[in-house]
């Protein structure tokens, strides 16, 4: 990679990973890394990048550390920020909602970007407040057409009815624990998670409460065992919540249980920046200064229709070929081939 301080990870159609670092963007195809030029002003492919987004249209949106948003289309790289008159913008996060609206978190405030045909318009929602550098997850949809936005001024809820300041008020999170929120995530079960500077809060939709009632939509619960700063949140396909922490490694929350891993367990760095689940359900963990780690998420499945000879002889060597066949060499029973098997 061009640099070991990771800021963001995303995946493009075809399976390649794009990794944003403080020293440029790298493309990873499973075998090696290759640099990506942000635009013509980045000839050395060394632009500091804080966020990445591949939109539904296939465009790549790049949030830089100093030049705002650069949108790469099939034929050009366009500096969206400078077109709108925003210069030296520092991007903190990018998000596309269900209506294909692009949301950008910046050090000056929240921007709402709409793209229609070949043109785009930018609206600055500066009243929501700036986004500081320690906020790593500023956006989460609510599952009902609205969106939660986290800024340095608190947690906001934008609904189809308009902008509602403090629909989930900052002090409602603050009265449970002493820390401020730094990341939010809305999971597949409708639970809103808030990572704090000194813990983790789970907000579950309240039964029998109508949407829109301030402070009554969610029942708050402090997740036990988390007393340090949360740096990032991501849910996986099984409904688990993965929690990155500062100097405390990576944790997985499953219901009321949780497990944690650190450098003592082989993690490259105890400060996690950007966990990401790919389309094969591998978890990629971007670390603050320890590079990239892959966690292969898989269930142990017994082999069906296993030949008797294979059961009776211990395997001595196993190899998967480029066609997806699995070759198994045994002690005393010869060689077996499983056709079309994928590890």
C-alpha positions in Angstrom: 0.0 0.0 0.0 1.1 3.6 -0.5 0.8 4.3 3.2 -0.2 2.4 6.4 -2.6 4.9 7.9 -6.0 3.9 6.6 -9.0 6.2 6.4 -11.7 4.3 4.5 -12.5 1.0 2.6 -15.0 0.3 -0.1 -15.6 -2.2 -2.9 -16.3 -1.7 -6.6 -18.3 -4.0 -8.9 -16.1 -6.9 -9.8 -14.8 -7.3 -6.3 -11.8 -4.9 -6.1 -11.3 -3.1 -2.9 -10.4 0.6 -2.8 -8.5 1.8 0.2 -8.1 5.4 1.2 -4.9 6.3 3.1 -3.2 9.5 4.1 -0.9 9.0 1.2 -3.3 8.2 -1.6 -5.9 5.6 -2.8 -4.9 2.0 -3.5 -6.8 -0.7 -5.5 -6.5 -4.2 -4.2 -7.4 -7.1 -6.5 -6.7 -10.0 -4.0 -3.1 -10.3 -5.1 -1.5 -6.9 -4.9 -2.0 -3.1 -4.6 -1.9 -0.5 -7.3 -2.2 3.3 -6.9 -5.1 5.3 -8.2 -4.8 8.9 -9.3 -7.5 11.1 -7.7 -7.4 13.5 -10.7 -5.0 15.3 -13.0 -3.7 17.3 -10.0 -2.6 14.2 -8.3 0.2 12.9 -10.7 2.0 11.0 -8.0 -1.2 9.3 -6.7 -0.4 10.6 -3.2 -3.5 12.8 -2.4 -4.6 12.5 1.2 -8.0 10.9 1.1 -10.5 10.6 4.1 -13.5 8.9 2.5 -14.7 6.9 -0.5 -18.1 6.1 -2.0 -19.1 4.1 -5.0 -22.6 5.4 -6.0 -25.4 3.3 -7.5 -24.6 5.0 -10.9 -21.1 3.6 -10.7 -19.3 6.9 -10.1 -16.5 7.0 -7.6 -16.8 9.8 -5.0 -13.5 10.7 -3.3 -13.4 12.9 -0.2 -10.0 14.5 0.2 -8.3 16.0 3.1 -7.8 19.4 1.5 -9.6 19.7 -1.9 -13.1 18.6 -1.1 -15.0 16.1 -3.2 -13.7 14.7 -6.4 -16.2 12.7 -8.5 -14.8 10.2 -11.0 -17.1 9.3 -13.8 -16.4 7.0 -16.8 -14.7 9.8 -18.7 -13.6 12.5 -16.3 -12.7 13.6 -12.8 -14.7 16.5 -11.5 -14.0 18.6 -8.4 -17.5 19.0 -7.1 -16.5 21.3 -4.2 -14.6 23.8 -6.3 -17.4 23.9 -8.9 -19.7 24.9 -6.0 -17.3 27.6 -4.8 -16.0 25.5 -1.8 -12.2 25.6 -1.6 -9.8 23.8 0.7 -12.6 21.6 2.1 -11.7 18.8 4.5 -14.0 15.8 4.0 -15.0 13.6 6.9 -17.5 11.2 5.4 -19.6 10.4 2.3 -22.9 8.5 2.2 -25.6 7.8 -0.5 -29.2 7.3 0.8 -32.1 5.3 -0.7 -33.1 8.3 -2.9 -29.6 8.5 -4.5 -28.9 11.7 -2.6 -25.2 12.1 -1.7 -24.4 13.4 1.8 -21.0 14.8 2.7 -19.7 15.6 6.2 -17.1 18.4 6.2 -15.2 20.5 8.7 -17.6 23.3 7.8 -20.9 21.5 8.0 -23.1 18.9 6.2 -23.7 19.1 2.4 -26.6 17.5 0.5 -25.7 16.8 -3.1 -28.3 15.8 -5.8 -27.3 14.6 -9.2 -29.7 14.9 -12.1 -28.4 13.8 -15.5 -25.0 15.4 -16.0 -25.5 18.2 -13.4 -25.3 18.3 -9.6 -26.4 20.8 -7.0 -24.9 21.2 -3.5 -26.8 22.6 -0.5 -24.8 23.4 2.7 -26.6 22.6 5.9 -24.3 24.6 8.1 -26.8 24.9 11.0 -26.2 21.2 11.8 -22.7 22.1 12.8 -19.2 21.0 11.7 -17.9 17.5 11.8 -14.7 17.0 13.7 -11.9 14.6 12.7 -12.7 12.0 15.4 -16.2 11.4 14.0 -15.8 8.4 11.7 -19.5 7.4 11.1 -21.6 10.6 10.6 -24.6 9.1 8.7 -27.2 6.3 9.1 -30.6 5.9 7.5 -33.5 5.3 9.8 -35.3 2.7 7.5 -38.3 5.0 7.0 -36.9 7.4 4.4 -35.1 9.6 6.9 -31.5 9.9 7.9 -29.6 10.4 11.2 -26.6 12.8 11.0 -23.9 13.1 13.6 -22.0 16.3 13.9 -19.9 18.0 16.6 -23.1 19.8 17.8 -25.0 16.5 18.4 -27.2 13.9 16.8 -29.8 15.1 14.3 -32.7 13.3 12.5 -33.7 14.5 9.1 -37.1 13.1 8.0 -39.4 13.4 5.0 -41.1 16.2 6.9 -38.0 18.3 7.1 -35.1 19.0 9.4 -35.8 18.3 13.1 -33.0 19.5 15.3 -32.3 17.2 18.2 -35.1 14.7 17.5 -32.7 12.5 19.4 -31.2 15.2 21.5 -27.6 15.2 22.4 -28.3 15.2 26.1 -30.4 12.0 25.8 -27.2 10.1 24.9 -25.2 12.3 27.4 -27.2 11.5 30.5 -26.4 7.8 30.3 -22.7 8.1 29.9 -20.3 10.9 30.0 -18.9 10.7 26.4 -20.0 12.3 23.2 -21.0 10.2 20.1 -18.3 9.7 17.4 -20.0 7.1 15.2 -23.6 5.9 14.4 -24.9 2.8 12.5 -28.4 1.6 11.8 -28.5 -2.2 11.5 -30.7 -4.6 9.6 -33.0 -5.1 12.7 -33.7 -1.4 12.9 -31.4 -0.8 15.9 -29.5 2.5 16.0 -26.0 2.1 17.5 -24.0 5.1 18.8 -20.3 4.7 19.5 -19.1 7.2 22.2 -15.8 8.5 23.4 -16.3 6.3 26.5 -18.7 3.5 25.5 -21.4 2.1 23.3 -25.2 2.7 23.3 -27.8 0.6 21.6 -31.1 2.4 20.7 -33.9 -0.1 20.0 -37.2 1.1 18.4 -39.8 1.5 21.2 -42.9 -0.8 20.9 -46.1 1.1 20.4 -44.6 4.5 19.9 -45.5 6.4 16.8 -42.6 7.7 14.7 -41.8 11.4 15.1 -42.2 11.8 18.9 -39.1 13.4 20.2 -37.1 11.2 22.5 -39.7 8.4 22.6 -38.9 6.5 19.4 -36.1 4.6 20.9 -35.3 2.8 24.1 -31.7 3.4 25.1 -29.4 0.8 26.6 -25.7 1.0 27.5 -23.8 -2.0 26.1 -21.8 -3.4 29.0 -18.1 -3.9 28.7 -17.4 -0.8 26.6 -15.7 2.0 28.5 -13.2 3.2 26.0 -13.5 5.3 22.8 -15.3 3.7 19.9 -13.8 4.6 16.5 -16.0 2.8 14.0 -19.1 0.6 13.7 -20.3 -1.8 11.0 -22.9 -4.6 11.0 -22.4 -7.9 9.2 -24.8 -10.2 7.3 -25.5 -12.3 10.4 -26.7 -9.3 12.4 -23.5 -8.9 14.5 -22.2 -5.5 15.3 -18.4 -5.0 14.9 -17.0 -2.3 17.0 -13.6 -0.7 16.4 -11.9 0.9 19.4 -9.0 3.2 20.0 -6.1 1.3 21.6 -8.4 -1.5 22.5 -8.7 -3.5 19.2 -11.9 -5.0 17.6 -15.0 -6.4 19.2 -18.0 -8.3 18.0 -21.4 -7.8 19.7 -24.0 -10.6 19.3 -27.1 -9.9 21.3 -26.0 -9.7 24.9 -22.6 -11.3 24.2 -19.4 -9.8 22.9 -15.9 -10.9 22.1 -12.8 -8.8 21.5 -9.4 -9.1 19.7 -6.2 -7.1 19.9 -2.6 -7.2 18.9 -2.2 -10.1 21.4 -4.5 -12.1 19.1 -2.7 -11.1 15.9 -4.3 -7.8 15.0 -1.8 -5.4 13.4 -2.8 -2.4 15.4 -5.0 -1.9 18.5 -6.6 1.3 17.0 -9.2 0.4 14.4 -10.3 3.0 11.9 -12.5 1.5 9.2 -14.1 -2.0 9.3 -15.8 -3.1 6.1 -17.7 -6.2 5.0 -17.3 -7.2 1.4 -19.8 -9.1 -0.9 -18.3 -12.4 0.1 -18.8 -11.6 3.8 -15.1 -11.1 4.6 -14.5 -8.4 7.2 -11.7 -6.0 6.2 -10.3 -4.0 9.1 -8.5 -0.8 8.3 -6.1 0.2 11.1 -4.9 3.6 12.1 -1.2 2.8 11.5 -1.0 -1.0 11.2 -2.3 -1.4 7.6 -5.1 -3.8 6.6 -6.3 -7.0 8.1 -8.8 -9.5 6.7 -11.1 -11.5 8.9 -12.6 -14.4 6.9 -16.1 -14.9 8.2 -17.2 -18.5 7.6 -19.2 -21.3 9.1 -17.6 -24.7 9.5 -19.8 -27.0 7.2 -19.2 -30.8 7.1 -18.5 -32.3 3.8 -21.5 -34.1 2.3 -21.3 -37.4 0.5 -17.7 -37.9 1.7 -16.2 -41.1 0.2 -15.6 -43.9 2.8 -11.9 -44.0 1.8 -11.5 -40.3 2.6 -13.2 -40.7 6.0 -10.8 -43.6 6.8 -7.6 -41.9 5.9 -6.3 -38.6 7.3 -5.7 -35.8 4.7 -2.0 -35.1 4.3 -2.2 -32.2 1.8 -5.0 -30.0 0.4 -4.8 -27.7 -2.7 -7.5 -25.6 -4.5 -6.7 -25.2 -8.2 -7.6 -22.2 -10.5 -10.9 -23.9 -11.6 -12.2 -24.2 -8.1 -11.5 -28.0 -7.7 -10.2 -29.2 -4.4 -7.4 -31.8 -4.4 -6.9 -33.9 -1.3 -3.9 -36.1 -0.8 -4.2 -38.7 1.9 -2.0 -41.1 3.9 -2.6 -44.5 2.3 -5.8 -43.9 0.3 -4.4 -41.9 -2.6 -5.6 -38.6 -4.2 -9.1 -37.3 -4.3 -10.6 -34.4 -6.3 -13.8 -32.5 -5.4 -15.0 -30.9 -8.6 -16.2 -27.3 -8.5 -15.6 -27.0 -4.8 -14.8 -23.5 -3.5 -13.0 -23.0 -0.2 
